[in-house]
Amino acid sequence: MRRIVASVFVFVVAFSICTQFQAHAQNTELDEGFMQAFHSITSHDLLAYVEEMSSDKYRGRLSGTPEFLEVAEWVASLLEEWGISPGGDNGSYLQMFDWPYSDVLSEGSLSVEMESEGKSLRVDYSFPEDYYPGTNSDAGTVTGEIVYVGFGVTAPELGYDDYEGLDVAGKIVMIDAGVPYDGDDEDTFVRWVPYSYHQKKLNTAHEHGATGLIYASKIANPNTSYNEGFVYLHIDTHVADQLFFGTGRTHSEVLDEIKANLQPASLALGKTATITAEAVRHPEGRAANVIGIIEGSDPVLKDEVVIVGGHLDGVGYLGDVFAGALDNASGIADILGAAQALAMSPVKPKRSIMFLLIGGEECGLIGSTFYTEHPVFPKEQTVVFINLDMVGHGTGLRVGGGLTYPQIYRHFEAANDAYLHRAIRTSESRSSVGRPRSDGVIFQRAGFRTMSVGTLGRVPGMSTYYHDPRDTPDTLTPEIMEDVAKMLFVGLTNLANDTELRF
């Protein structure tokens, strides 16, 4: 009997040692595989993704264009290659939506005739130094007297009208961005917000009979409206100053007066402008969100999802390709780097992880609005939406919303502390009452938990550009992109596997 008991004891001890050894070996293999996936993220690969998306063949990735759909298919092909499941329409990676667009064929032209010392003077302005063509301008040439109409607002319920007493029919109006109210009262500000939208301003000018518009804000912007027979463009501040020559006022003085008095100060500028635009309207345009999903390994938690996303589109071609390297090929490249590593990692997430590459952001947050209205996972089962936009330059890391959602933020902070050792900051997730400027705001307003990942600091000697043809891959910091992608990889893995997560 003693021999049997002794034999059983020896067997149990031996089995226990063997089991512990196997578990240790398995954990070691998991650790090694996880670190292999971690180190597979390289700045070289991320920059290559940016260079592909920024290449001339995609003509600036304007939503609605065939070129945008081509870059969307290219991104989808990577997700498929890595074994990430499609989450779009009918078993595809694309969640399609209609979006009309204008194909801008050239930089167009701007000339202004004025009187100087009793003589007629014509000034021909140059692209891109002086102006950008309007993304949704109709084709044609318009000539007309220039009338400055402040912020271009007609708001009877607010007792304010920049067009009051003016006849701008057949003329070209000049307007400024924003609204005249800049006070601190939130309720008042909210009433002004609808008049800050670019579409509203252009439509108002067209409704007042103007045939052309000069926007005193030189920014490539497809977040505007199309009106048949209406031609417009965007000018630099120095051109706006020149258009006020001879009025006895400066542009900035009049702008300050309007804001101070909350009263219109519109005036004819005594000059005639000629604007030419070459464009073709495409009402049949189509755009898409690209959706890839790594399904969770836990039979229950797989029904919950962590979404990481950013906008894939750019501002397009406006006489030159606006490559949009920082805005936002950089954010998409960071997401792709993390996605590939997550797909190859032996540490499988218990929750599902979604990669949402959004179309139509530059056109007015169209793709994010469409997704929140047609979610793949219900809002109640979405842990968080994490937005990346312009994440390709800097020296430190930023995770917005961490003070509001510390249970989520701690996973990204821990990833940085363990592996990257960059300066990192966080903030509260604040609601926005103004005109929404990011996809994150759309998700937040739809009731989703929302956070963001970005960068801090500037690299000495390097410049960054926004909606500018100089926003090219050579202005990026590939090293910070690599660390952003690695932080995402580790943070998303641990967040998706956090069984203690409660809200």
Buried (B, 14 or more C-beta within 10 A) or exposed (E): EEEEEEEEEEEEEEEEEEEEEEEEEEEEEBEEBBEEBBEBBBBEBBBBBBBBBBBEEBBBBBBBBEBBBEBBBBBBEBBBEBEBBBBBBEEBBBBBBEBBBBBBBBBBBBBBBBEEEEEEEEBEBEBBEBBBBBBBBBBBEBBBBBBBBBBBBBBEEBEBBBBEEBEBEEBBBBBBBBBBBEEEEEEEBEBBBEBBBBBBBBBBBBEBEBBBBBBBBBBBBBBBBBBEEBBBBBBBEEBBBBBBBEBEBEBEEBBEBBBEEBEBBBBEBBBBBBBBBBBEBBEEBBBBBBBBBBBBBBEEBBBBBBBBBBBBBBBBBBBBBBBBBBBBBBBBBBBBBBBBBBBBBEBBBBBBBBBBBBBBBBBBBBBBBBBBEEBBBEEEEBBBBBBBBBBBBBBBBBBBBBEBBEBBBBBBBBBBEEBBEBEBEBBEBEEBEEBBEBBBBBBBBBEBBBBBBBBBBEBEEEEBBEBBBBBBBEBBBBBBBBBBBBBBBBBBBBBBBBEEBEE
